[in-house]
Amino acid sequence: MQAAESEVLHHFDTRRRDFAPYGFTCEIWEPRQMLRPDRHDEIEINFVDRGSLTYLIGGQRVTVHARRVSAFWAAVPHQVVAFDNVNYYYVVTVPFGWVLQWGLPEQLMLALTQGHLIADVDLDRAAEPKVSTRIGFLDHMLEQLGKHGEFALELTCNGDTHIDEHHTVEDSALACAPGTDVLLLQFDAEGKATAVRSPAWCASRK
């Protein structure tokens, strides 16, 4: 993708009031470090064509990599703090009230309103899993799910592990659920898990 030379590149205006609405927009933004967090009551969807973009979302660093779609509830304080090899990126904002009327899966809405998760699951493409939850065993198990299920999984979770790890485990599962509910886990007598496609998924691919 290439931005036309005549395109106006947008960037964050530090004079914006908190929760001033963007409304429904689809724009091309210029990467700049934001001097302060922004907050607005829309779902924000980003796409980075190349390089990477690092946000501070709810006080936690989250990196969006190239060719990945990210979505988060922008009422959570967020700001771009770093970027690498990015000339521009795409931003879509959708009023939160509109999104509530779409009837999206409960798991997806819960993940969005948590404000800490960015997940990209592509069931049709095998790729090396990229998982970072700050819980070593959970990282390993999710990586095995992506590897043996032969689908692309990218998950970053910055939860309150200093309080309890179960929140991170639960929210990671909720973030992945909309994309992976077509998978089954089979366990053998030794507790080893194998990810397999569900019969319904296999039938749909014939």
N, C-alpha and C positions, 0 to 999 in steps of 0.2 A: 504494500500500500504506500502511496506517496501523496503528500498534501500538495494541492495546487499552489503555485506561487502567489496567486491572488487571495488565498485563504487568510482570514484574520486569525492569528493565533491568540488565544485567550490566556490569561494568567490570573492568579488570585490577587484581589484588591484588598489590601490591609485595612482600608477604610470601611469595608463591609460591616454591617451590624450583625451580631449573632442572630441566627435564625431568619435573616432576610431571605426570602424565597428565591430560588433559581427557577422554579417551575419545571416544565417539561422542556429539556434542551438536548441537543446533540451537537457537540462542538469539538474543535481541535484545540488542545491546550499546549502551551509552551512550558517545558519543565523548568521550574524555579523553586529554590528553597523558600518555603513559607515561613515568615518571621513569627507567625502565631497560628494557633489552630483555627480552623473554620468549623462551623456547625450550621446545619440547615436540615429541614425536615423532608428530605428526599432520599430515595435509594440512589446511590451513585454507582455507576458501572464504568469501569475503566478498561481500556485495551491498549497495551504497549506493543508497538510493532517490532521494536528491537531494543536491546539493552535491558535495563531494569530500573524500577522506580521504587523508592523506599518511603513508606509512610510511618508516621507515629500515630497510631489509632488507639485511643483510650489509654495513652501512655506506653504502649507497646510497639516495638518496631516490627513492621511487616513489609516484606519485599515482594513486589509484583514483577515477575519475569516476562520476557518477550513471548509473544504469541499466546498469552494467557488472558482470560477474561476474569476480572475481579468485581465483586459487588459487596457493598457494605451500606449500613444505615448511617447516613451522614449527620444524624443528630449526635452521634458519638464524636467528641473532639478529634479532629484529624488534620494532619499537615504533612506535606512533602518535605522530607528532611535530607534526602540524597537522591541522586540519579546518576546513571552511568550509560553513556552511549545512546542517549535518548534525545532526538531532535524535537519530537512532538509526541503527544499521545491523545487518544480519543476519550471523551467524557460524555456520558449520557446521564442526565438526572431525571428521575421520575417521582412526582409527588407521592409521598408515603400513602396518602389516602387512596390514590389510584391503585397502588400495589395491593392494599388490603382488599380491594374489590375483585382482584384477579382470581381469588380462590387457590392460591399457591399452596403446596403441601405444608402442613403444620411444621414439619421438621425444618424446611427451608426458611420459613418465616422466623422460627425461633433462632436459627443460626444467624440470620441477618440482624435481628434485634439485639443479639449478644454483642455485636460490634467488634469481635476479636478475631474472626476467622475469615480466611480467604482459601477457598478450595476450588480446584479445577480437576474434574474427572472426565476423561474421554474413554469410553468403553470400546471404541472402535480402533484405538491406536495403542500399540504396546510401546512403552517407554520406561526408562529407569525411574522408579518412584522417588519423589522428593518430599520427605516428611520431616517436620520439625515441631515437636510439641513440648520439648524440654523434659520429657519423660522417656528415658532410653528404651525401656521395654515396650512402651506403646509405639514409639517410632518404629521399632523392629517389627512388631506385629502388623502395623499398617503397611509397611514396606513389603512384607511378605504377601499381604493381601493383593497389592498392586502387581507384584512380580508374578505370582502364581495364577492370578486371575487374568493376566495378560492384558491389562488396561493401564492407561496413563493416569497416575494419581499424584496430585501435588497438594499438600496441605500444610499450612502454617497456623499454629495455634499458640497464642500467648496468654495462657490462663493464669488464674491466681494459685499457682502451685505452692506458693509460700503458705497458703492457708490449708488447701487440701487438693490432692491430685484428682479426685473423682470428678470435679467439675470439668477439667480438661478432657478426661476420658469421655464423659457424656457428651460434651459439645463437639468433640471431634467426630463422634459417631453420628450426631445429628447433622453435621455439615456434610458428611459423606453420604448419608442415607438417601437423599433424592437421586443420586447418580448410581448407587450401587445396590438398590433394592432388587435388581434382577440377578443378583448373585446369591449363591448358597455356599455355606461352609460345611464341609464334611469332616468329621473328626474320627480318627481311628482309635483303637484301644489304648494307644500310648499318648493320646491327647494331641497328636499332630493334626493340624488343620490343612485342608486342601480346598481352594476356592474353585468352584465349578459354575458354569452358566446354568441358570434355571431352565427347565423344559420350555416354559413360556417364551423366554428370550431366544432359545435355539429355534423354536418354531417360527418366531417372527423374522428370523434371518434367512429362512429358506426361500 
